[in-house]
Amino acid sequence: MSDIFEDLFDDAEAFGNVDADAGKTLSHLVRTLRNVEQEIKDAEEHLKALKQQKHKLSTEQIPALMDEMGVERLDVDGVTVSRKLIVHASIPAGRKEEAYVWLRSEGLDDIIKNDVSLSFGRGEDNVAGDLVDRLSAEGFHPQTKTTIHPMTLKAFVKERLENGKDIDLDMFGAYIVNAAEIRRK
């Protein structure tokens, strides 16, 4: 217990040797750092609010008014405003197998990718080079993973929608946003 008090006493003596001007400078720098951190936090919150406002304008208010006006494209203040179909898709985990079965039954399984991975230990570089169909005979147990790349899925859903073809949006976790896109002339 006496060691703790000796350490505190040593620390107190160290502070006693600190120049008063250096202490003031340090205090000022600490306050400045705290102010800068608060300004960053405020700026990030402001940026988040601006992004929400932009999203609401581009995906709700402007497209709704363009619908009401019956226009797909409009020139305003030196920019062109047009409607753009934005598609989001991500197959829910519980419906992956159903989605893959449907794609295969429709002859659309070319977007499905099969990843085969196998871990090898030290010194097994030559074994890793063998063909995948020989792995079972060699006593290895490869893990397979069936996936659809997110951008491929998004493009697939968008293409089906644009061509008026049937697609279960729920099965593919897809939703559509009709957004305004602004381009400078």
TIVO-2410 file (N, C-alpha, C; in nm, 3 decimals):
# residues 185
REC num residu      c1      c2      c3 atome chaine
REC   1      M   0.082  -0.119   0.000     N      A
REC   1      M   0.000   0.000   0.000    CA      A
REC   1      M   0.087   0.125   0.000     C      A
REC   2      S   0.200   0.119   0.070     N      A
REC   2      S   0.286   0.237   0.076    CA      A
REC   2      S   0.347   0.267  -0.061     C      A
REC   3      D   0.361   0.164  -0.148     N      A
REC   3      D   0.413   0.186  -0.283    CA      A
REC   3      D   0.321   0.277  -0.363     C      A
REC   4      I   0.190   0.262  -0.345     N      A
REC   4      I   0.093   0.345  -0.416    CA      A
REC   4      I   0.112   0.491  -0.377     C      A
REC   5      F   0.128   0.517  -0.247     N      A
REC   5      F   0.145   0.655  -0.202    CA      A
REC   5      F   0.276   0.713  -0.250     C      A
REC   6      E   0.380   0.630  -0.256     N      A
REC   6      E   0.510   0.678  -0.305    CA      A
REC   6      E   0.498   0.716  -0.452     C      A
REC   7      D   0.425   0.631  -0.532     N      A
REC   7      D   0.406   0.663  -0.674    CA      A
REC   7      D   0.329   0.793  -0.691     C      A
REC   8      L   0.223   0.812  -0.611     N      A
REC   8      L   0.146   0.936  -0.620    CA      A
REC   8      L   0.233   1.056  -0.583     C      A
REC   9      F   0.316   1.040  -0.481     N      A
REC   9      F   0.404   1.148  -0.438    CA      A
REC   9      F   0.503   1.182  -0.549     C      A
REC  10      D   0.560   1.075  -0.614     N      A
REC  10      D   0.653   1.097  -0.724    CA      A
REC  10      D   0.586   1.171  -0.838     C      A
REC  11      D   0.460   1.132  -0.871     N      A
REC  11      D   0.386   1.199  -0.978    CA      A
REC  11      D   0.360   1.345  -0.943     C      A
REC  12      A   0.326   1.371  -0.819     N      A
REC  12      A   0.299   1.508  -0.776    CA      A
REC  12      A   0.424   1.592  -0.789     C      A
REC  13      E   0.540   1.535  -0.752     N      A
REC  13      E   0.665   1.609  -0.766    CA      A
REC  13      E   0.694   1.638  -0.913     C      A
REC  14      A   0.661   1.542  -1.002     N      A
REC  14      A   0.685   1.563  -1.145    CA      A
REC  14      A   0.603   1.679  -1.196     C      A
REC  15      F   0.477   1.690  -1.148     N      A
REC  15      F   0.393   1.802  -1.191    CA      A
REC  15      F   0.443   1.933  -1.132     C      A
REC  16      G   0.506   1.925  -1.019     N      A
REC  16      G   0.559   2.046  -0.957    CA      A
REC  16      G   0.669   2.108  -1.040     C      A
REC  17      N   0.736   2.027  -1.117     N      A
REC  17      N   0.846   2.076  -1.200    CA      A
REC  17      N   0.799   2.127  -1.336     C      A
REC  18      V   0.668   2.115  -1.365     N      A
REC  18      V   0.615   2.159  -1.494    CA      A
REC  18      V   0.605   2.311  -1.494     C      A
REC  19      D   0.652   2.370  -1.600     N      A
REC  19      D   0.646   2.514  -1.618    CA      A
REC  19      D   0.499   2.557  -1.626     C      A
REC  20      A   0.463   2.664  -1.559     N      A
REC  20      A   0.323   2.711  -1.557    CA      A
REC  20      A   0.275   2.745  -1.698     C      A
REC  21      D   0.361   2.803  -1.781     N      A
REC  21      D   0.323   2.836  -1.918    CA      A
REC  21      D   0.296   2.710  -2.000     C      A
REC  22      A   0.377   2.608  -1.980     N      A
REC  22      A   0.356   2.482  -2.051    CA      A
REC  22      A   0.223   2.420  -2.007     C      A
REC  23      G   0.190   2.429  -1.880     N      A
REC  23      G   0.062   2.378  -1.830    CA      A
REC  23      G  -0.055   2.451  -1.893     C      A
REC  24      K  -0.044   2.583  -1.907     N      A
REC  24      K  -0.150   2.663  -1.972    CA      A
REC  24      K  -0.164   2.623  -2.119     C      A
REC  25      T  -0.050   2.605  -2.184     N      A
REC  25      T  -0.052   2.565  -2.325    CA      A
REC  25      T  -0.117   2.429  -2.341     C      A
REC  26      L  -0.080   2.336  -2.252     N      A
REC  26      L  -0.139   2.202  -2.257    CA      A
REC  26      L  -0.290   2.209  -2.235     C      A
REC  27      S  -0.334   2.285  -2.138     N      A
REC  27      S  -0.478   2.300  -2.112    CA      A
REC  27      S  -0.549   2.357  -2.234     C      A
REC  28      H  -0.487   2.458  -2.296     N      A
REC  28      H  -0.547   2.519  -2.416    CA      A
REC  28      H  -0.558   2.416  -2.529     C      A
REC  29      L  -0.453   2.337  -2.549     N      A
REC  29      L  -0.455   2.236  -2.655    CA      A
REC  29      L  -0.560   2.129  -2.629     C      A
REC  30      V  -0.576   2.089  -2.504     N      A
REC  30      V  -0.677   1.988  -2.470    CA      A
REC  30      V  -0.817   2.044  -2.497     C      A
REC  31      R  -0.841   2.170  -2.457     N      A
REC  31      R  -0.972   2.232  -2.486    CA      A
REC  31      R  -0.995   2.243  -2.637     C      A
REC  32      T  -0.890   2.278  -2.711     N      A
REC  32      T  -0.902   2.288  -2.857    CA      A
REC  32      T  -0.936   2.153  -2.917     C      A
REC  33      L  -0.870   2.048  -2.870     N      A
REC  33      L  -0.899   1.913  -2.919    CA      A
REC  33      L  -1.045   1.877  -2.892     C      A
REC  34      R  -1.093   1.904  -2.771     N      A
REC  34      R  -1.232   1.874  -2.738    CA      A
REC  34      R  -1.329   1.952  -2.828     C      A
REC  35      N  -1.296   2.078  -2.857     N      A
REC  35      N  -1.382   2.158  -2.945    CA      A
REC  35      N  -1.382   2.103  -3.088     C      A
REC  36      V  -1.265   2.062  -3.135     N      A
REC  36      V  -1.256   2.005  -3.271    CA      A
REC  36      V  -1.334   1.875  -3.278     C      A
REC  37      E  -1.323   1.791  -3.176     N      A
REC  37      E  -1.399   1.666  -3.174    CA      A
REC  37      E  -1.549   1.694  -3.178     C      A
REC  38      Q  -1.595   1.794  -3.106     N      A
REC  38      Q  -1.737   1.829  -3.106    CA      A
REC  38      Q  -1.780   1.883  -3.242     C      A
REC  39      E  -1.693   1.965  -3.304     N      A
REC  39      E  -1.724   2.018  -3.437    CA      A
REC  39      E  -1.735   1.904  -3.539     C      A
REC  40      I  -1.648   1.805  -3.528     N      A
REC  40      I  -1.655   1.689  -3.618    CA      A
REC  40      I  -1.785   1.615  -3.597     C      A
REC  41      K  -1.822   1.592  -3.472     N      A
REC  41      K  -1.947   1.523  -3.442    CA      A
REC  41      K  -2.066   1.601  -3.498     C      A
REC  42      D  -2.067   1.734  -3.478     N      A
REC  42      D  -2.176   1.818  -3.530    CA      A
REC  42      D  -2.181   1.813  -3.683     C      A
REC  43      A  -2.063   1.818  -3.746     N      A
REC  43      A  -2.057   1.813  -3.893    CA      A
REC  43      A  -2.107   1.679  -3.946     C      A
REC  44      E  -2.072   1.570  -3.879     N      A
REC  44      E  -2.119   1.438  -3.922    CA      A
REC  44      E  -2.271   1.427  -3.908     C      A
REC  45      E  -2.326   1.481  -3.801     N      A
REC  45      E  -2.471   1.480  -3.783    CA      A
REC  45      E  -2.539   1.565  -3.889     C      A
REC  46      H  -2.479   1.680  -3.921     N      A
REC  46      H  -2.534   1.768  -4.026    CA      A
REC  46      H  -2.529   1.697  -4.161     C      A
REC  47      L  -2.418   1.631  -4.191     N      A
REC  47      L  -2.404   1.558  -4.317    CA      A
REC  47      L  -2.507   1.446  -4.326     C      A
REC  48      K  -2.530   1.375  -4.217     N      A
REC  48      K  -2.631   1.268  -4.214    CA      A
REC  48      K  -2.769   1.326  -4.244     C      A
REC  49      A  -2.802   1.439  -4.184     N      A
REC  49      A  -2.932   1.503  -4.208    CA      A
REC  49      A  -2.944   1.547  -4.354     C      A
REC  50      L  -2.837   1.601  -4.411     N      A
REC  50      L  -2.838   1.641  -4.552    CA      A
REC  50      L  -2.858   1.521  -4.645     C      A
REC  51      K  -2.794   1.409  -4.613     N      A
REC  51      K  -2.810   1.289  -4.695    CA      A
REC  51      K  -2.953   1.237  -4.688     C      A
REC  52      Q  -3.014   1.244  -4.569     N      A
REC  52      Q  -3.154   1.203  -4.556    CA      A
REC  52      Q  -3.245   1.294  -4.638     C      A
REC  53      Q  -3.217   1.424  -4.633     N      A
REC  53      Q  -3.297   1.520  -4.711    CA      A
REC  53      Q  -3.281   1.494  -4.861     C      A
REC  54      K  -3.157   1.469  -4.905     N      A
REC  54      K  -3.131   1.438  -5.046    CA      A
REC  54      K  -3.207   1.314  -5.088     C      A
REC  55      H  -3.203   1.209  -5.004     N      A
REC  55      H  -3.273   1.085  -5.035    CA      A
REC  55      H  -3.423   1.108  -5.050     C      A
REC  56      K  -3.481   1.183  -4.959     N      A
REC  56      K  -3.625   1.210  -4.964    CA      A
REC  56      K  -3.661   1.290  -5.090     C      A
REC  57      L  -3.580   1.389  -5.123     N      A
REC  57      L  -3.606   1.469  -5.243    CA      A
REC  57      L  -3.594   1.384  -5.370     C      A
REC  58      S  -3.487   1.302  -5.377     N      A
REC  58      S  -3.461   1.228  -5.501    CA      A
REC  58      S  -3.545   1.103  -5.518     C      A
REC  59      T  -3.592   1.042  -5.408     N      A
REC  59      T  -3.667   0.918  -5.423    CA      A
REC  59      T  -3.816   0.931  -5.393     C      A
REC  60      E  -3.856   1.044  -5.336     N      A
REC  60      E  -3.998   1.060  -5.303    CA      A
REC  60      E  -4.059   1.184  -5.369     C      A
REC  61      Q  -4.011   1.300  -5.328     N      A
REC  61      Q  -4.077   1.424  -5.367    CA      A
REC  61      Q  -4.068   1.454  -5.517     C      A
REC  62      I  -3.947   1.452  -5.573     N      A
REC  62      I  -3.932   1.485  -5.716    CA      A
REC  62      I  -3.998   1.379  -5.804     C      A
REC  63      P  -3.974   1.248  -5.783     N      A
REC  63      P  -4.043   1.149  -5.868    CA      A
REC  63      P  -4.195   1.156  -5.857     C      A
REC  64      A  -4.248   1.184  -5.738     N      A
REC  64      A  -4.394   1.194  -5.721    CA      A
REC  64      A  -4.448   1.311  -5.802     C      A
REC  65      L  -4.380   1.423  -5.796     N      A
REC  65      L  -4.426   1.540  -5.871    CA      A
REC  65      L  -4.412   1.517  -6.022     C      A
REC  66      M  -4.305   1.451  -6.063     N      A
REC  66      M  -4.289   1.419  -6.206    CA      A
REC  66      M  -4.399   1.325  -6.252     C      A
REC  67      D  -4.438   1.227  -6.166     N      A
REC  67      D  -4.552   1.140  -6.198    CA      A
REC  67      D  -4.678   1.222  -6.216     C      A
REC  68      E  -4.700   1.311  -6.122     N      A
REC  68      E  -4.820   1.396  -6.126    CA      A
REC  68      E  -4.823   1.481  -6.253     C      A
REC  69      M  -4.704   1.528  -6.293     N      A
REC  69      M  -4.694   1.611  -6.414    CA      A
REC  69      M  -4.695   1.527  -6.541     C      A
REC  70      G  -4.669   1.397  -6.528     N      A
REC  70      G  -4.666   1.308  -6.644    CA      A
REC  70      G  -4.540   1.323  -6.728     C      A
REC  71      V  -4.426   1.355  -6.665     N      A
REC  71      V  -4.301   1.372  -6.739    CA      A
REC  71      V  -4.196   1.273  -6.691     C      A
REC  72      E  -4.110   1.232  -6.784     N      A
REC  72      E  -4.001   1.142  -6.751    CA      A
REC  72      E  -3.868   1.217  -6.743     C      A
REC  73      R  -3.864   1.333  -6.811     N      A
REC  73      R  -3.740   1.411  -6.820    CA      A
REC  73      R  -3.779   1.558  -6.824     C      A
REC  74      L  -3.694   1.641  -6.761     N      A
REC  74      L  -3.725   1.783  -6.753    CA      A
REC  74      L  -3.595   1.861  -6.739     C      A
REC  75      D  -3.586   1.977  -6.808     N      A
REC  75      D  -3.469   2.064  -6.793    CA      A
REC  75      D  -3.506   2.178  -6.698     C      A
REC  76      V  -3.425   2.192  -6.592     N      A
REC  76      V  -3.449   2.295  -6.492    CA      A
REC  76      V  -3.317   2.359  -6.452     C      A
REC  77      D  -3.309   2.489  -6.459     N      A
REC  77      D  -3.191   2.564  -6.413    CA      A
REC  77      D  -3.059   2.508  -6.465     C      A
REC  78      G  -3.053   2.476  -6.592     N      A
REC  78      G  -2.928   2.429  -6.653    CA      A
REC  78      G  -2.893   2.284  -6.626     C      A
REC  79      V  -2.984   2.208  -6.565     N      A
REC  79      V  -2.961   2.066  -6.542    CA      A
REC  79      V  -3.078   1.986  -6.598     C      A
REC  80      T  -3.053   1.861  -6.629     N      A
REC  80      T  -3.157   1.771  -6.676    CA      A
REC  80      T  -3.196   1.679  -6.561     C      A
REC  81      V  -3.324   1.675  -6.533     N      A
REC  81      V  -3.377   1.588  -6.429    CA      A
REC  81      V  -3.451   1.476  -6.500     C      A
REC  82      S  -3.411   1.353  -6.473     N      A
REC  82      S  -3.479   1.239  -6.534    CA      A
REC  82      S  -3.505   1.135  -6.426     C      A
REC  83      R  -3.601   1.050  -6.455     N      A
REC  83      R  -3.633   0.943  -6.361    CA      A
REC  83      R  -3.545   0.825  -6.390     C      A
REC  84      K  -3.499   0.763  -6.285     N      A
REC  84      K  -3.407   0.650  -6.297    CA      A
REC  84      K  -3.459   0.539  -6.208     C      A
REC  85      L  -3.464   0.419  -6.262     N      A
REC  85      L  -3.507   0.302  -6.186    CA      A
REC  85      L  -3.387   0.248  -6.108     C      A
REC  86      I  -3.398   0.246  -5.977     N      A
REC  86      I  -3.292   0.191  -5.893    CA      A
REC  86      I  -3.346   0.061  -5.832     C      A
REC  87      V  -3.270  -0.046  -5.849     N      A
REC  87      V  -3.312  -0.177  -5.800    CA      A
REC  87      V  -3.216  -0.222  -5.691     C      A
REC  88      H  -3.271  -0.270  -5.582     N      A
REC  88      H  -3.193  -0.330  -5.474    CA      A
REC  88      H  -3.239  -0.475  -5.463     C      A
REC  89      A  -3.145  -0.567  -5.444     N      A
REC  89      A  -3.182  -0.708  -5.430    CA      A
REC  89      A  -3.080  -0.781  -5.344     C      A
REC  90      S  -3.130  -0.867  -5.257     N      A
REC  90      S  -3.047  -0.952  -5.174    CA      A
REC  90      S  -3.136  -1.068  -5.127     C      A
REC  91      I  -3.108  -1.187  -5.176     N      A
REC  91      I  -3.194  -1.302  -5.146    CA      A
REC  91      I  -3.190  -1.328  -4.996     C      A
REC  92      P  -3.308  -1.331  -4.932     N      A
REC  92      P  -3.311  -1.363  -4.788    CA      A
REC  92      P  -3.255  -1.503  -4.764     C      A
REC  93      A  -3.184  -1.520  -4.655     N      A
REC  93      A  -3.120  -1.648  -4.624    CA      A
REC  93      A  -3.219  -1.764  -4.628     C      A
REC  94      G  -3.339  -1.744  -4.579     N      A
REC  94      G  -3.439  -1.850  -4.575    CA      A
REC  94      G  -3.498  -1.887  -4.709     C      A
REC  95      R  -3.471  -1.806  -4.812     N      A
REC  95      R  -3.530  -1.834  -4.943    CA      A
REC  95      R  -3.424  -1.861  -5.050     C      A
REC  96      K  -3.298  -1.875  -5.011     N      A
REC  96      K  -3.191  -1.897  -5.109    CA      A
REC  96      K  -3.215  -2.022  -5.192     C      A
REC  97      E  -3.241  -2.133  -5.126     N      A
REC  97      E  -3.259  -2.259  -5.199    CA      A
REC  97      E  -3.376  -2.247  -5.296     C      A
REC  98      E  -3.486  -2.188  -5.251     N      A
REC  98      E  -3.604  -2.168  -5.337    CA      A
REC  98      E  -3.568  -2.082  -5.458     C      A
REC  99      A  -3.491  -1.977  -5.436     N      A
REC  99      A  -3.451  -1.889  -5.547    CA      A
REC  99      A  -3.363  -1.963  -5.646     C      A
REC 100      Y  -3.268  -2.044  -5.596     N      A
REC 100      Y  -3.180  -2.119  -5.684    CA      A
REC 100      Y  -3.258  -2.222  -5.765     C      A
REC 101      V  -3.353  -2.290  -5.700     N      A
REC 101      V  -3.436  -2.388  -5.770    CA      A
REC 101      V  -3.515  -2.318  -5.881     C      A
REC 102      W  -3.574  -2.203  -5.851     N      A
REC 102      W  -3.653  -2.130  -5.951    CA      A
REC 102      W  -3.564  -2.086  -6.067     C      A
REC 103      L  -3.446  -2.033  -6.038     N      A
REC 103      L  -3.355  -1.990  -6.145    CA      A
REC 103      L  -3.317  -2.108  -6.234     C      A
REC 104      R  -3.287  -2.223  -6.172     N      A
REC 104      R  -3.250  -2.340  -6.251    CA      A
REC 104      R  -3.368  -2.389  -6.336     C      A
REC 105      S  -3.488  -2.387  -6.280     N      A
REC 105      S  -3.605  -2.434  -6.354    CA      A
REC 105      S  -3.639  -2.342  -6.471     C      A
REC 106      E  -3.601  -2.215  -6.460     N      A
REC 106      E  -3.626  -2.119  -6.568    CA      A
REC 106      E  -3.510  -2.109  -6.667     C      A
REC 107      G  -3.407  -2.191  -6.644     N      A
REC 107      G  -3.290  -2.187  -6.732    CA      A
REC 107      G  -3.205  -2.063  -6.712     C      A
REC 108      L  -3.213  -2.005  -6.594     N      A
REC 108      L  -3.140  -1.882  -6.565    CA      A
REC 108      L  -3.027  -1.904  -6.464     C      A
REC 109      D  -2.981  -2.027  -6.454     N      A
REC 109      D  -2.881  -2.060  -6.353    CA      A
REC 109      D  -2.740  -2.015  -6.389     C      A
REC 110      D  -2.724  -1.947  -6.503     N      A
REC 110      D  -2.592  -1.900  -6.539    CA      A
REC 110      D  -2.542  -1.789  -6.445     C      A
REC 111      I  -2.630  -1.729  -6.366     N      A
REC 111      I  -2.586  -1.626  -6.272    CA      A
REC 111      I  -2.544  -1.687  -6.137     C      A
REC 112      I  -2.571  -1.815  -6.118     N      A
REC 112      I  -2.533  -1.882  -5.993    CA      A
REC 112      I  -2.388  -1.924  -6.004     C      A
REC 113      K  -2.311  -1.893  -5.904     N      A
REC 113      K  -2.170  -1.930  -5.900    CA      A
REC 113      K  -2.148  -2.032  -5.790     C      A
REC 114      N  -2.062  -2.127  -5.816     N      A
REC 114      N  -2.026  -2.229  -5.718    CA      A
REC 114      N  -1.881  -2.210  -5.678     C      A
REC 115      D  -1.858  -2.177  -5.553     N      A
REC 115      D  -1.722  -2.161  -5.502    CA      A
REC 115      D  -1.683  -2.291  -5.432     C      A
REC 116      V  -1.566  -2.339  -5.466     N      A
REC 116      V  -1.512  -2.458  -5.400    CA      A
REC 116      V  -1.383  -2.413  -5.333     C      A
REC 117      S  -1.373  -2.437  -5.202     N      A
REC 117      S  -1.251  -2.397  -5.132    CA      A
REC 117      S  -1.199  -2.515  -5.050     C      A
REC 118      L  -1.071  -2.516  -5.032     N      A
REC 118      L  -1.007  -2.624  -4.957    CA      A
REC 118      L  -0.883  -2.566  -4.892     C      A
REC 119      S  -0.865  -2.596  -4.767     N      A
REC 119      S  -0.748  -2.547  -4.695    CA      A
REC 119      S  -0.639  -2.654  -4.695     C      A
REC 120      F  -0.518  -2.613  -4.725     N      A
REC 120      F  -0.404  -2.704  -4.726    CA      A
REC 120      F  -0.305  -2.660  -4.620     C      A
REC 121      G  -0.235  -2.757  -4.566     N      A
REC 121      G  -0.134  -2.727  -4.465    CA      A
REC 121      G  -0.001  -2.696  -4.528     C      A
REC 122      R   0.095  -2.674  -4.442     N      A
REC 122      R   0.230  -2.643  -4.484    CA      A
REC 122      R   0.288  -2.754  -4.572     C      A
REC 123      G   0.349  -2.716  -4.680     N      A
REC 123      G   0.415  -2.813  -4.767    CA      A
REC 123      G   0.323  -2.887  -4.862     C      A
REC 124      E   0.196  -2.845  -4.871     N      A
REC 124      E   0.101  -2.914  -4.958    CA      A
REC 124      E   0.070  -2.835  -5.084     C      A
REC 125      D   0.163  -2.752  -5.129     N      A
REC 125      D   0.141  -2.671  -5.248    CA      A
REC 125      D   0.114  -2.755  -5.372     C      A
REC 126      N   0.184  -2.866  -5.387     N      A
REC 126      N   0.164  -2.953  -5.504    CA      A
REC 126      N   0.026  -3.016  -5.503     C      A
REC 127      V  -0.021  -3.053  -5.383     N      A
REC 127      V  -0.152  -3.115  -5.371    CA      A
REC 127      V  -0.260  -3.014  -5.411     C      A
REC 128      A  -0.240  -2.887  -5.373     N      A
REC 128      A  -0.337  -2.782  -5.403    CA      A
REC 128      A  -0.356  -2.765  -5.554     C      A
REC 129      G  -0.254  -2.801  -5.632     N      A
REC 129      G  -0.262  -2.785  -5.777    CA      A
REC 129      G  -0.340  -2.894  -5.847     C      A
REC 130      D  -0.374  -3.000  -5.777     N      A
REC 130      D  -0.448  -3.111  -5.840    CA      A
REC 130      D  -0.587  -3.065  -5.880     C      A
REC 131      L  -0.646  -3.136  -5.969     N      A
REC 131      L  -0.781  -3.106  -6.017    CA      A
REC 131      L  -0.885  -3.128  -5.908     C      A
REC 132      V  -0.993  -3.048  -5.909     N      A
REC 132      V  -1.099  -3.053  -5.808    CA      A
REC 132      V  -1.165  -3.191  -5.805     C      A
REC 133      D  -1.184  -3.255  -5.919     N      A
REC 133      D  -1.255  -3.384  -5.920    CA      A
REC 133      D  -1.172  -3.497  -5.857     C      A
REC 134      R  -1.043  -3.476  -5.831     N      A
REC 134      R  -0.961  -3.576  -5.767    CA      A
REC 134      R  -0.954  -3.557  -5.616     C      A
REC 135      L  -1.009  -3.451  -5.563     N      A
REC 135      L  -0.996  -3.420  -5.420    CA      A
REC 135      L  -1.056  -3.528  -5.331     C      A
REC 136      S  -1.173  -3.577  -5.365     N      A
REC 136      S  -1.236  -3.681  -5.283    CA      A
REC 136      S  -1.151  -3.808  -5.280     C      A
REC 137      A  -1.098  -3.846  -5.394     N      A
REC 137      A  -1.014  -3.966  -5.402    CA      A
REC 137      A  -0.886  -3.950  -5.319     C      A
REC 138      E  -0.842  -3.829  -5.302     N      A
REC 138      E  -0.721  -3.801  -5.224    CA      A
REC 138      E  -0.750  -3.796  -5.074     C      A
REC 139      G  -0.880  -3.799  -5.035     N      A
REC 139      G  -0.915  -3.797  -4.892    CA      A
REC 139      G  -0.942  -3.658  -4.837     C      A
REC 140      F  -0.950  -3.560  -4.924     N      A
REC 140      F  -0.982  -3.425  -4.879    CA      A
REC 140      F  -1.132  -3.404  -4.884     C      A
REC 141      H  -1.180  -3.309  -4.806     N      A
REC 141      H  -1.323  -3.280  -4.801    CA      A
REC 141      H  -1.346  -3.131  -4.833     C      A
REC 142      P  -1.360  -3.100  -4.961     N      A
REC 142      P  -1.376  -2.958  -4.997    CA      A
REC 142      P  -1.511  -2.903  -4.951     C      A
REC 143      Q  -1.511  -2.777  -4.918     N      A
REC 143      Q  -1.635  -2.709  -4.883    CA      A
REC 143      Q  -1.682  -2.635  -5.007     C      A
REC 144      T  -1.810  -2.646  -5.036     N      A
REC 144      T  -1.863  -2.576  -5.152    CA      A
REC 144      T  -1.960  -2.468  -5.105     C      A
REC 145      K  -1.971  -2.365  -5.182     N      A
REC 145      K  -2.059  -2.254  -5.150    CA      A
REC 145      K  -2.121  -2.207  -5.281     C      A
REC 146      T  -2.252  -2.197  -5.282     N      A
REC 146      T  -2.323  -2.151  -5.401    CA      A
REC 146      T  -2.368  -2.008  -5.376     C      A
REC 147      T  -2.330  -1.919  -5.466     N      A
REC 147      T  -2.362  -1.777  -5.448    CA      A
REC 147      T  -2.402  -1.711  -5.579     C      A
REC 148      I  -2.461  -1.594  -5.566     N      A
REC 148      I  -2.484  -1.505  -5.680    CA      A
REC 148      I  -2.422  -1.372  -5.639     C      A
REC 149      H  -2.334  -1.321  -5.719     N      A
REC 149      H  -2.270  -1.194  -5.687    CA      A
REC 149      H  -2.377  -1.086  -5.674     C      A
REC 150      P  -2.370  -1.001  -5.571     N      A
REC 150      P  -2.474  -0.899  -5.549    CA      A
REC 150      P  -2.503  -0.810  -5.669     C      A
REC 151      M  -2.400  -0.768  -5.742     N      A
REC 151      M  -2.423  -0.682  -5.860    CA      A
REC 151      M  -2.488  -0.761  -5.973     C      A
REC 152      T  -2.453  -0.889  -5.986     N      A
REC 152      T  -2.515  -0.974  -6.087    CA      A
REC 152      T  -2.663  -0.992  -6.055     C      A
REC 153      L  -2.696  -1.015  -5.928     N      A
REC 153      L  -2.835  -1.031  -5.887    CA      A
REC 153      L  -2.913  -0.903  -5.915     C      A
REC 154      K  -2.856  -0.792  -5.880     N      A
REC 154      K  -2.920  -0.662  -5.902    CA      A
REC 154      K  -2.947  -0.640  -6.052     C      A
REC 155      A  -2.848  -0.668  -6.136     N      A
REC 155      A  -2.863  -0.651  -6.281    CA      A
REC 155      A  -2.968  -0.748  -6.336     C      A
REC 156      F  -2.969  -0.872  -6.284     N      A
REC 156      F  -3.066  -0.971  -6.327    CA      A
REC 156      F  -3.208  -0.924  -6.297     C      A
REC 157      V  -3.233  -0.879  -6.173     N      A
REC 157      V  -3.367  -0.833  -6.133    CA      A
REC 157      V  -3.407  -0.713  -6.218     C      A
REC 158      K  -3.316  -0.620  -6.237     N      A
REC 158      K  -3.346  -0.499  -6.315    CA      A
REC 158      K  -3.381  -0.535  -6.459     C      A
REC 159      E  -3.306  -0.627  -6.518     N      A
REC 159      E  -3.332  -0.669  -6.656    CA      A
REC 159      E  -3.470  -0.735  -6.668     C      A
REC 160      R  -3.503  -0.822  -6.572     N      A
REC 160      R  -3.635  -0.888  -6.575    CA      A
REC 160      R  -3.746  -0.783  -6.568     C      A
REC 161      L  -3.730  -0.686  -6.480     N      A
REC 161      L  -3.832  -0.582  -6.464    CA      A
REC 161      L  -3.844  -0.497  -6.590     C      A
REC 162      E  -3.732  -0.456  -6.645     N      A
REC 162      E  -3.733  -0.371  -6.764    CA      A
REC 162      E  -3.791  -0.443  -6.885     C      A
REC 163      N  -3.775  -0.576  -6.891     N      A
REC 163      N  -3.829  -0.653  -7.004    CA      A
REC 163      N  -3.970  -0.705  -6.976     C      A
REC 164      G  -4.027  -0.668  -6.863     N      A
REC 164      G  -4.164  -0.708  -6.830    CA      A
REC 164      G  -4.179  -0.856  -6.801     C      A
REC 165      K  -4.070  -0.922  -6.761     N      A
REC 165      K  -4.076  -1.065  -6.732    CA      A
REC 165      K  -4.111  -1.087  -6.585     C      A
REC 166      D  -4.175  -1.201  -6.559     N      A
REC 166      D  -4.220  -1.235  -6.425    CA      A
REC 166      D  -4.103  -1.258  -6.331     C      A
REC 167      I  -4.113  -1.203  -6.208     N      A
REC 167      I  -4.012  -1.226  -6.105    CA      A
REC 167      I  -4.075  -1.203  -5.969     C      A
REC 168      D  -4.042  -1.290  -5.875     N      A
REC 168      D  -4.091  -1.278  -5.737    CA      A
REC 168      D  -3.994  -1.189  -5.661     C      A
REC 169      L  -4.031  -1.063  -5.642     N      A
REC 169      L  -3.942  -0.967  -5.577    CA      A
REC 169      L  -3.910  -1.008  -5.433     C      A
REC 170      D  -4.008  -1.066  -5.364     N      A
REC 170      D  -3.984  -1.109  -5.226    CA      A
REC 170      D  -3.881  -1.220  -5.219     C      A
REC 171      M  -3.890  -1.316  -5.311     N      A
REC 171      M  -3.798  -1.428  -5.311    CA      A
REC 171      M  -3.654  -1.379  -5.331     C      A
REC 172      F  -3.637  -1.274  -5.410     N      A
REC 172      F  -3.503  -1.223  -5.436    CA      A
REC 172      F  -3.468  -1.104  -5.346     C      A
REC 173      G  -3.552  -1.076  -5.247     N      A
REC 173      G  -3.525  -0.966  -5.155    CA      A
REC 173      G  -3.509  -0.835  -5.228     C      A
REC 174      A  -3.586  -0.819  -5.334     N      A
REC 174      A  -3.569  -0.702  -5.421    CA      A
REC 174      A  -3.676  -0.597  -5.393     C      A
REC 175      Y  -3.638  -0.474  -5.409     N      A
REC 175      Y  -3.733  -0.364  -5.406    CA      A
REC 175      Y  -3.685  -0.258  -5.504     C      A
REC 176      I  -3.779  -0.179  -5.548     N      A
REC 176      I  -3.753  -0.083  -5.654    CA      A
REC 176      I  -3.772   0.057  -5.599     C      A
REC 177      V  -3.680   0.145  -5.633     N      A
REC 177      V  -3.692   0.286  -5.598    CA      A
REC 177      V  -3.692   0.363  -5.728     C      A
REC 178      N  -3.792   0.446  -5.744     N      A
REC 178      N  -3.801   0.531  -5.862    CA      A
REC 178      N  -3.742   0.665  -5.822     C      A
REC 179      A  -3.620   0.693  -5.863     N      A
REC 179      A  -3.548   0.810  -5.815    CA      A
REC 179      A  -3.526   0.913  -5.926     C      A
REC 180      A  -3.507   1.036  -5.882     N      A
REC 180      A  -3.473   1.143  -5.976    CA      A
REC 180      A  -3.322   1.149  -5.988     C      A
REC 181      E  -3.276   1.165  -6.110     N      A
REC 181      E  -3.133   1.176  -6.134    CA      A
REC 181      E  -3.109   1.311  -6.200     C      A
REC 182      I  -3.013   1.385  -6.149     N      A
REC 182      I  -2.983   1.518  -6.201    CA      A
REC 182      I  -2.848   1.514  -6.270     C      A
REC 183      R  -2.845   1.564  -6.394     N      A
REC 183      R  -2.720   1.571  -6.470    CA      A
REC 183      R  -2.702   1.712  -6.525     C      A
REC 184      R  -2.579   1.758  -6.517     N      A
REC 184      R  -2.550   1.889  -6.575    CA      A
REC 184      R  -2.545   1.876  -6.726     C      A
REC 185      K  -2.589   1.980  -6.792     N      A
REC 185      K  -2.588   1.979  -6.940    CA      A
REC 185      K  -2.448   1.996  -6.991     C      A
***
